[in-house]
């Protein structure tokens, strides 16, 4: 760039988003075809006149979106079999209700200490059973049933749960705010409402309901496993 | 570090994963509480004796996991309302079946050109209707119904689709491999099988079925919108 000379060449510094969009553009227009190896980061950095770390940041993003695959030694390739990758955020149920502009409500249905049954020990990947706190509760939106949760909480990992008034505050809210986890399994499926679930969710027996099961651990220690049965009409929507 | 001296202090270079785990550890043990502002990247870099870009990479990861929030001016904070964040990969249906160790099968059920009905124009966010290719097809796993898809393909955006033999190859496979998209909406919900869907999926009327709807665009142009109705027992599982 010559300032004061006849021509001023403007030097445009590309951001990592610019680099990402340019590389993505080349995937979209077929310059880089499925399975193709991309130029090395340093070569792209030279071509774009940016830092190598800028290219790396762009590639991380494209990799997270499922567009390219990065291997430590093998460089970067365009994914041969693209996947639709979605990021799903599951908020605290109170927030989910309030984000919809509805009034949140909560009702404790059952609170017991029980030996964990086999389907739940399997979810926790526990060798044997033990006593856990079982919390059954209903979340409401504008007074209507929204989510019915049947939850197990490890008394070994979370003994403090016994001091919480779970008639006033949901275990969902308390645990998410106070018990960060290091591992989380999520399972989504559809079920026909049985008589009890139908009664709690105020729907007909047999109604198709979406279920979200979530199991969390801190290290190897189980925290909680919850089966959240949503009311009819519940949808999960993601945009990317 | 003094080599040949009395003591040798080993200099351990922290990777971004080490930094991430240390910061995450401080969130887990409450050193950094929900809503707290974290030290600046440069201060953490100094504390950990690493490059600032290493701290940045660690923070990106913690931000993607929903543990911290980053703001350009506001620095980094521990999320006050943690969310459960899951990354969902939806592969090509053939791959999904084959990844389960089953034999993939495919049957074209219907191929027509029709004006797009209002529910589908709404998904595409189109102002009015137009003619699109409608493809109804069944994916099978070991000869059993796996996913029934009812799909609309834009003939304006993807005229080449008319040259593809959709009795031999699924539109799902062809589109995912050949038509990268820039935007994707995904919707998950449960439905009771109607008579026709029940017959196609070889289940009883009223069975609870998980539906995955996906709509894609390139720029502002619609590519495809598909309602994929899964067979009973279908589950989505993510681990993080």
Interface residues (C-beta under 8 A of the other chain):
Chain A: X24 X27 X28 X34 X53 X60 X64 X66 X67 X81 X82 X83 X84 X85 X86 X87 X88 X89 X90 X91 X92 X95 X176 X177 X180 X182 X183 X184 X185 X186 X187 X188 X189 X190 X191 X192 X206 X207 X208 X209 X210 X214 X218 X233 X234 X235 X236 X237 X238 X239 X240
Chain B: X24 X27 X28 X34 X53 X60 X64 X66 X67 X81 X82 X83 X84 X85 X86 X87 X88 X89 X90 X91 X92 X95 X176 X177 X180 X182 X183 X184 X185 X186 X187 X188 X189 X190 X191 X192 X206 X207 X208 X209 X210 X214 X218 X233 X234 X235 X236 X237 X238 X239 X240
